[in-house]
Every structure is written in C-alpha cells, then in structure tokens.
Amino acid sequence: MSNHDLIKNDSLSLPSTFIGTTGRGTPTFDPPDQITPNSSLNEILAFARKENVSDVHMTADKPITFRQFGKFKNATTEKISAAQIDTLITANLPKNMMAHFETTGDVEYVHTIVGYGRFRMTIIKQRNGSDITARVIPMEIPKFAETGMTDACINLTKWAQGLVLIAGPTGCGKTTTLAVLVEMLNQSRPEHIITIEQPIEIVYEPKKCQITQREIGMHTLTQDNALRAALREDPDILVVSELRDLSTIQLAVSASETGHLVLGTMNTVNAAQTISKLVDSFPADEQTVMRKMISESLRGIICQQLIPKVGGTGLVPAYEILIVNQSVANLIREDKIMQINNVISTGKTFGMKLMDTSLEELLSKKLISIDDAMERATNPNNLQKEMTIL
C-alpha cells in the first residue's frame, strides 16, 4: 500500500489526545525490592529502572525476564500467565490504541511514570497469548565525553547542511548516540530542530534551539508525510529516527542537499554496508545519479555495537567511524564502496576508525572478553593475529 493510499484510507486517523508527558518529576512511590507476576506495570518498570535493566520481557507461562548488560535473567521465580498479561494490557494500554491492537495484533507506544521516565512498549499477539516488551529509555542524555566516540564526531554537528547517519543492529544504542548529537546541536546553535520519531523516546528540553518533536501515529500518519511537511516548517536540522524505505531516504538525501542538516539511523552493521543500502534503495536506473548526490551530501557515519564488560558490570560501545573526505566521496561516486574500509584504516588523522580497531582497543584495556570481540569482529582472523602480537 502506498503512502497515498494510506492518506486516502478513511479508517486511519490520529488520536484526539496527542500531548504526551515526559516522565520527569518527583516519584510518587518507591520502587519495590522485588516483583512478582501480580505486580503492577508501574512497579515492574520502576524496579527495572532501579536494576539498570535495558529491556523487560513478559511472555505467557514464563517468568518475567530482564535483559541486563546484554544478558537475559529471570526477574521472578513464578511464571506470569496469559490472563495476568491481559490484565496489564487492559489496565495500561491507551484506549485509542486498544482497537488498533485488537485489529492488527501489535502496537507500539511510550509508557511514562512520573519520576521513573519513559518506556517504549511493544505489545504483540502470539501463539500462547500476548507478549509485552519494554525498552527502558535513558532519563539523561550522556555527555559526549562519556560515549567513547572520536573527537571528529563533534565536527559532524558543525555542518550547516549534509547527512549524518548512526548505524548498527537493533538494540545497540543508536537512539542514545543520536540524542547525544542532537543535544550538542541544541546547546550550541540557535536554530530549529524537527524530529520525526516512532515513537518519541527521549524528550528534549529546548536550550538554544527551538525543538519540534513529532510521533508517527500520534501527530502524523506516516514518516513520508511528516518529512514533506517538515520542509515547509522552516527547519534547519531534521532528525529522522530511522531511514528505512526509498521515499524516506530520497527525501532525507534531498533535504540534506537543499540547506538542511539531516541526522538519522539505519539498521546496518558497518559504514560500507550503510552506503550500499542507501544506494541500493533506489531503482537501478537512478543509482548513478544517487551515488553522486550521496557523495556530495554525506558527512559521516557512526556505526556501533554494545558489548558486555568483563565481569558483567555493564556495557561498553565499540565504534566504526567514517568521516567523508574527498577520497571517500570519490569512491562513492565511482561505485567503489568495497574500498572504503581501506580509507578508514588509513584515515586515523581524520578521526576515522574501523570496528575491529575499536575492538582491539577495548581488548587491550581489558574491558571486553576475546570471545565477545571475536563474535563482533568484521575480520576475526586478523583481530586474533593483532591480539597475539599485543
């Protein structure tokens, strides 16, 4: 179904209540010391926040499960039943979304708890009943110095126009990295930022910037609609939560060429694959033109993974950094994307870094295990040789 069809479909509409809450403020209750399948959703999520959990999983006839520092662990000894999950859904899913859930079998929204922040909720129907998955959204945006990115990434926030991409697999912290860059813009440039998200996770407090945050399904029907509208709203900076289809990619590239700085995320594993996906999204007869456009508009790509620390005390990011200089632009334009890794490996003075180099650095600092590094390496054999030398 095309976006035009979506717009014309009279069964689709936006909710009449669309102003959300931030989750900031003074808590009205203390987090429990433990939870059970009979706990309320707010108690479960507040407990998860206290335990530094990234994700909460509630599946019928299984214990409530947490993902903590990349590993799964049972949070309850008792199993939660399908009926108990249904009770949590009925009590907490906004009424305007219940009909959508009953019709489509899945729904996504943000649940807020005063003092405990925001949680991205995904509810689905499956063979044994319904599932609830909650992502614990950070309450504070990290400082750039805390992220481990190279200083060259700071310069990506200084462009007046162009395209900056954050890439990596699902659950690797792309949203947080994107927020770090957006907050740097917010603190340094008196401009207009428009974000297009699904859903809105991190709520920004305007500092030097005016910030407009729009959520697909809440404030606009489609990402395509929102991007087209944004170009008529006098923006300086556009933030797109995910570039996932031809129309969105085309609009983002076009916007980056016409005087806007565009930041977005993609579910790709390295810089070369990210560029290939950008180009390959277009029909074959348009790719030559798009390679030229991308070579002129792309400013940089930050690819990342989150890796458990040795001892299971947290997660540490590993980054691949591509800064687009003339050499990289020429390779994109000439369809020699497979040679980009060579430029990254020799581009240390520009702040570039291969993922395997980042893994080597984390290994040398004894922050991660060799097994975890090997699982995530682009070239495990080379990584093993380098570590043998060290």
C-alpha positions as CSV (number, residue, x, y, z in Angstrom):
1,M,0.0,0.0,0.0
2,S,1.4,3.4,-1.0
3,N,1.6,6.4,1.3
4,H,-1.1,8.0,-1.0
5,D,-3.3,5.0,-0.2
6,L,-2.7,5.4,3.5
7,I,-3.7,9.1,3.4
8,K,-6.9,8.2,1.5
9,N,-7.8,5.4,3.8
10,D,-10.7,6.8,5.9
11,S,-10.2,4.1,8.5
12,L,-6.9,5.7,9.6
13,S,-7.0,8.7,11.9
14,L,-4.9,10.4,14.5
15,P,-6.0,10.4,18.2
16,S,-7.7,13.4,19.5
17,T,-5.4,13.4,22.6
18,F,-1.8,13.7,21.4
19,I,0.1,15.7,24.0
20,G,2.3,13.3,26.0
21,T,4.2,13.5,29.3
22,T,7.9,13.5,29.9
23,G,8.2,11.2,32.9
24,R,10.2,13.8,34.7
25,G,9.3,14.9,38.2
26,T,9.3,13.5,41.8
27,P,8.3,9.8,42.1
28,T,5.0,9.2,43.8
29,F,6.1,5.7,45.0
30,D,9.3,3.9,45.9
31,P,10.5,1.0,43.6
32,P,9.8,-2.4,45.1
33,D,12.6,-4.6,46.4
34,Q,11.3,-7.4,44.1
35,I,8.5,-8.1,41.7
36,T,6.0,-10.9,41.1
37,P,3.6,-11.7,38.2
38,N,1.0,-9.9,40.3
39,S,2.9,-6.6,40.4
40,S,1.6,-3.6,38.5
41,L,3.2,-2.5,35.3
42,N,4.5,0.7,37.1
43,E,6.1,-1.5,39.8
44,I,7.7,-3.8,37.2
45,L,9.1,-0.9,35.2
46,A,10.3,1.1,38.2
47,F,12.1,-2.0,39.5
48,A,13.7,-2.5,36.1
49,R,14.9,1.1,36.1
50,K,16.4,0.6,39.6
51,E,18.2,-2.5,38.4
52,N,19.8,-0.9,35.4
53,V,17.9,-3.1,33.0
54,S,17.7,-2.3,29.3
55,D,14.6,-4.5,28.4
56,V,11.7,-6.2,30.1
57,H,10.0,-9.3,28.6
58,M,6.7,-10.6,29.7
59,T,5.6,-13.8,27.9
60,A,2.8,-16.1,28.9
61,D,3.7,-19.1,31.1
62,K,7.3,-17.9,31.6
63,P,8.9,-15.9,34.3
64,I,9.2,-12.1,33.8
65,T,12.7,-11.7,32.2
66,F,15.1,-8.8,32.2
67,R,18.0,-8.1,29.7
68,Q,20.7,-6.7,31.9
69,F,24.0,-5.7,30.5
70,G,23.3,-7.7,27.4
71,K,22.4,-10.9,29.2
72,F,18.9,-12.4,30.0
73,K,18.0,-13.2,33.6
74,N,14.8,-14.2,35.3
75,A,13.3,-11.4,37.4
76,T,10.6,-13.6,39.0
77,T,10.6,-17.3,40.1
78,E,6.9,-17.6,39.3
79,K,5.6,-17.6,35.7
80,I,3.3,-14.9,34.5
81,S,0.1,-16.2,33.0
82,A,-1.7,-15.1,29.8
83,A,-4.5,-13.7,31.9
84,Q,-2.1,-11.6,34.0
85,I,-0.6,-10.2,30.9
86,D,-4.0,-9.4,29.5
87,T,-4.8,-7.6,32.8
88,L,-1.6,-5.4,32.4
89,I,-2.6,-4.6,28.8
90,T,-6.2,-3.7,29.6
91,A,-5.1,-1.5,32.6
92,N,-2.3,0.4,30.8
93,L,-2.8,0.4,27.0
94,P,-4.2,3.8,26.0
95,K,-7.9,3.4,24.9
96,N,-7.2,4.9,21.5
97,M,-4.6,2.2,20.8
98,M,-6.7,-0.8,22.1
99,A,-8.7,-1.0,18.9
100,H,-5.6,-0.9,16.8
101,F,-4.0,-3.7,18.8
102,E,-7.2,-5.8,18.6
103,T,-7.3,-5.3,14.8
104,T,-3.6,-5.6,13.9
105,G,-2.2,-7.8,16.6
106,D,0.6,-5.5,17.6
107,V,1.1,-2.0,18.9
108,E,3.9,0.3,20.0
109,Y,3.7,3.3,22.3
110,V,5.6,5.0,25.2
111,H,4.5,4.5,28.8
112,T,5.5,7.2,31.2
113,I,5.9,7.1,35.0
114,V,6.4,10.3,36.9
115,G,9.9,10.2,38.4
116,Y,10.9,7.0,36.6
117,G,10.8,8.3,33.0
118,R,9.8,6.8,29.7
119,F,9.5,3.2,28.5
120,R,9.0,2.1,24.9
121,M,6.3,-0.6,24.9
122,T,5.7,-3.2,22.2
123,I,2.7,-5.5,22.6
124,I,2.0,-8.4,20.3
125,K,-0.3,-11.3,20.0
126,Q,1.4,-14.7,19.6
127,R,0.6,-18.4,19.9
128,N,0.4,-18.6,23.8
129,G,-1.3,-15.2,24.3
130,S,0.0,-11.7,24.3
131,D,3.6,-10.5,24.8
132,I,4.8,-7.3,26.4
133,T,8.3,-6.0,25.7
134,A,9.5,-2.7,27.4
135,R,12.7,-0.8,26.5
136,V,13.9,1.3,29.3
137,I,14.7,4.7,27.8
138,P,17.6,6.6,29.4
139,M,16.4,9.5,31.6
140,E,19.5,11.5,30.9
141,I,21.4,12.1,27.7
142,P,25.1,11.2,28.1
143,K,27.8,13.8,27.7
144,F,29.8,13.4,24.5
145,A,33.0,12.7,26.5
146,E,31.3,9.7,28.1
147,T,30.5,8.0,24.9
148,G,33.9,7.0,23.6
149,M,33.4,8.5,20.1
150,T,36.4,10.1,18.4
151,D,36.6,13.9,18.6
152,A,36.0,14.0,14.8
153,C,32.3,13.2,15.5
154,I,31.9,16.6,17.2
155,N,32.6,18.2,13.8
156,L,29.6,16.3,12.4
157,T,27.4,18.7,14.4
158,K,29.0,21.8,12.9
159,W,27.8,21.4,9.3
160,A,25.2,23.7,8.0
161,Q,23.9,21.0,5.7
162,G,24.5,17.4,4.9
163,L,23.6,13.9,6.0
164,V,24.9,12.2,9.2
165,L,24.0,8.6,9.9
166,I,24.1,6.4,13.1
167,A,24.1,2.7,12.1
168,G,24.1,-0.6,13.9
169,P,22.0,-3.6,14.8
170,T,18.8,-3.3,16.8
171,G,19.3,-2.6,20.4
172,C,22.9,-1.2,20.1
173,G,22.2,2.3,21.4
174,K,21.7,4.2,18.1
175,T,18.9,6.3,19.7
176,T,21.1,7.4,22.6
177,T,24.0,8.3,20.2
178,L,21.7,10.2,18.0
179,A,20.4,12.0,21.1
180,V,24.0,12.9,22.1
181,L,24.5,14.7,18.8
182,V,21.1,16.4,18.8
183,E,21.7,17.7,22.4
184,M,25.1,19.1,21.3
185,L,23.2,21.0,18.5
186,N,20.6,22.0,21.0
187,Q,23.2,23.5,23.2
188,S,25.3,25.3,20.6
189,R,23.1,26.5,17.7
190,P,20.1,28.9,17.8
191,E,18.2,27.0,15.1
192,H,15.0,25.0,14.5
193,I,15.2,21.2,15.0
194,I,12.4,19.0,13.8
195,T,12.4,15.3,14.9
196,I,10.3,12.6,13.3
197,E,10.1,9.5,15.5
198,Q,8.2,6.2,16.0
199,P,7.7,6.6,18.9
200,I,9.2,9.7,20.6
201,E,11.7,8.2,23.1
202,I,13.9,11.0,24.5
203,V,12.2,14.3,25.2
204,Y,14.5,17.3,24.6
205,E,14.4,20.5,26.6
206,P,14.9,23.4,24.3
207,K,18.1,25.3,25.1
208,K,19.5,27.4,22.2
209,C,17.3,25.6,19.7
210,Q,13.6,25.6,19.1
211,I,12.6,21.9,19.0
212,T,9.5,20.3,17.4
213,Q,9.1,16.6,18.1
214,R,6.5,14.6,16.0
215,E,5.5,11.0,16.5
216,I,4.2,8.8,13.7
217,G,0.7,7.6,14.5
218,M,0.3,10.3,17.1
219,H,1.0,13.5,15.3
220,T,1.2,12.4,11.7
221,L,0.1,9.3,9.8
222,T,3.3,8.5,8.0
223,Q,7.0,9.3,8.1
224,D,6.8,10.4,4.5
225,N,4.0,12.9,5.3
226,A,6.0,14.3,8.2
227,L,9.2,14.7,6.2
228,R,7.3,16.6,3.4
229,A,5.6,18.8,5.9
230,A,8.8,19.5,7.8
231,L,10.4,21.0,4.7
232,R,7.7,23.7,4.8
233,E,8.2,24.4,8.6
234,D,11.4,26.5,8.3
235,P,13.7,23.8,9.7
236,D,17.5,24.0,10.0
237,I,18.0,20.5,11.3
238,L,15.9,17.3,10.6
239,V,16.2,14.2,12.8
240,V,14.7,11.0,11.4
241,S,14.5,8.1,13.8
242,E,15.0,5.6,11.1
243,L,15.7,5.7,7.3
244,R,14.0,2.5,6.2
245,D,12.4,2.9,2.8
246,L,13.0,4.5,-0.6
247,S,10.7,7.5,-0.1
248,T,12.2,8.5,3.3
249,I,15.8,8.0,2.1
250,Q,15.1,10.1,-1.0
251,L,13.5,12.9,1.0
252,A,16.4,12.8,3.5
253,V,19.1,13.0,0.8
254,S,17.2,15.8,-1.0
255,A,16.8,17.8,2.2
256,S,20.5,17.4,3.0
257,E,21.3,18.9,-0.4
258,T,19.0,21.9,0.0
259,G,20.4,23.6,3.0
260,H,19.4,21.3,5.9
261,L,21.5,19.2,8.3
262,V,19.8,15.7,8.4
263,L,20.5,13.1,11.1
264,G,19.1,9.6,11.1
265,T,19.6,6.0,11.9
266,M,19.9,2.8,9.8
267,N,19.9,-0.9,10.8
268,T,23.2,-1.7,9.1
269,V,26.4,-3.2,10.5
270,N,29.2,-1.1,9.1
271,A,29.9,2.0,7.1
272,A,30.3,0.3,3.7
273,Q,27.1,-1.6,4.1
274,T,25.3,1.6,5.1
275,I,26.3,3.4,1.9
276,S,25.4,0.3,-0.2
277,K,22.0,0.2,1.4
278,L,21.5,3.9,0.7
279,V,22.3,3.5,-3.0
280,D,20.6,0.1,-3.4
281,S,17.3,1.5,-2.1
282,F,16.9,3.3,-5.4
283,P,15.9,1.7,-8.8
284,A,18.9,0.6,-10.9
285,D,18.4,3.4,-13.4
286,E,18.7,6.1,-10.7
287,Q,21.7,4.7,-8.8
288,T,24.4,6.6,-10.8
289,V,22.7,9.9,-10.0
290,M,22.1,9.0,-6.4
291,R,25.7,7.9,-5.9
292,K,26.7,11.4,-6.9
293,M,24.1,13.1,-4.6
294,I,25.2,10.9,-1.7
295,S,28.9,11.6,-2.3
296,E,28.2,15.3,-2.1
297,S,25.8,15.3,0.9
298,L,27.0,12.5,3.2
299,R,29.2,13.9,6.0
300,G,29.8,10.9,8.2
301,I,28.7,7.5,9.5
302,I,28.9,6.3,13.1
303,C,28.4,2.5,13.3
304,Q,28.3,1.0,16.8
305,Q,27.8,-2.1,18.8
306,L,27.2,-2.6,22.6
307,I,29.4,-5.2,24.2
308,P,29.2,-6.7,27.8
309,K,32.0,-5.6,30.0
310,V,34.2,-8.2,31.6
311,G,32.6,-9.2,34.8
312,G,29.1,-8.4,33.7
313,T,29.0,-5.0,35.2
314,G,27.8,-3.0,32.2
315,L,28.0,-2.4,28.5
316,V,30.7,-0.6,26.5
317,P,30.3,0.7,23.0
318,A,32.6,-0.1,20.1
319,Y,32.5,2.3,17.1
320,E,33.3,2.4,13.4
321,I,33.7,6.0,12.3
322,L,33.7,7.1,8.7
323,I,34.3,10.8,8.0
324,V,33.6,11.7,4.4
325,N,36.5,13.4,2.8
326,Q,37.4,13.7,-0.9
327,S,38.8,10.2,-1.1
328,V,35.6,8.7,0.3
329,A,33.4,10.9,-1.9
330,N,35.2,9.7,-5.0
331,L,34.8,6.0,-4.0
332,I,31.1,6.5,-3.5
333,R,30.7,8.4,-6.8
334,E,32.8,5.7,-8.7
335,D,30.9,2.8,-7.1
336,K,34.0,1.5,-5.3
337,I,32.3,1.2,-2.0
338,M,34.2,-2.0,-1.1
339,Q,37.4,0.1,-0.9
340,I,36.1,2.3,1.8
341,N,37.5,0.1,4.6
342,N,41.0,0.8,3.2
343,V,40.4,4.6,3.5
344,I,39.0,4.2,7.1
345,S,42.1,2.1,8.1
346,T,44.5,4.8,6.9
347,G,42.3,7.8,8.0
348,K,43.2,7.9,11.7
349,T,44.3,11.6,11.3
350,F,40.7,12.4,10.2
351,G,39.2,10.6,13.2
352,M,38.2,7.5,11.3
353,K,38.3,4.1,12.9
354,L,37.4,0.5,11.8
355,M,35.2,-1.6,14.1
356,D,38.0,-4.1,14.6
357,T,40.3,-1.3,15.7
358,S,37.8,-0.3,18.3
359,L,37.5,-3.9,19.5
360,E,41.3,-4.1,19.7
361,E,41.4,-1.0,21.9
362,L,38.7,-2.4,24.2
363,L,40.5,-5.7,24.5
364,S,43.9,-4.0,25.2
365,K,42.1,-2.1,28.1
366,K,40.7,-5.5,29.3
367,L,37.2,-4.0,29.1
368,I,35.7,-6.9,27.0
369,S,36.5,-10.6,26.5
370,I,38.2,-12.0,23.5
371,D,35.1,-14.2,22.8
372,D,32.8,-11.2,22.7
373,A,35.2,-9.4,20.5
374,M,35.6,-12.3,18.1
375,E,31.8,-12.6,17.8
376,R,31.5,-9.0,16.7
377,A,34.7,-8.6,14.6
378,T,34.5,-7.9,10.8
379,N,37.6,-10.0,10.3
380,P,38.0,-12.3,13.3
381,N,41.2,-13.9,12.0
382,N,43.0,-10.5,11.7
383,L,41.8,-9.5,15.1
384,Q,43.1,-12.7,16.6
385,K,46.5,-12.1,15.0
386,E,46.7,-8.5,16.3
387,M,45.8,-9.6,19.8
388,T,48.5,-12.3,19.6
389,I,51.1,-9.5,18.8
390,L,49.9,-7.4,21.7
